[in-house]
């Protein structure tokens, strides 16, 4: 597996970080591994963490009346997910399943708070980058919605 800063540097979330920032972030992220077909989390789980795919693929899906959606979203290396529960503390809005063996870096709300106390500048940089990506995702979703409504 690549070194930590190479993994994070390949991700959109890590685009604005230098080597020292990566060193700081590495102290607050936990590497988690899941086998193909293993549940990463279930819809309505209570959790407060953000996850970044470093190797493998993750399938995000919604459940309707106990049935898993047949069409979901497949996420690949460099993509983060779980951000809504991370930011607002609400239960997970969808489930996540390892589509193949997958390695994920996880940042918990607790570790974010610790990082904010010890390294506020890096924390601000991370949150601004996260906000920028979320804004872009929302604009894309809005654009798709408008296209469908037209």
Secondary structure, DSSP 8 states (H G I E B T S, - for coil): ---HHHHHHTSGGGTT--HHHHHHHHTT-EEEEE-TT-EEE-TT----EEEEEEES-EEEE-EETTEE-SS-EEE-TT-EE-HHHHHH----SSEEEESSSEEEEEEEHHHHHHHHHH-HHHHHHHHHHHHHHHHHHHHHHHHHHHHHH-
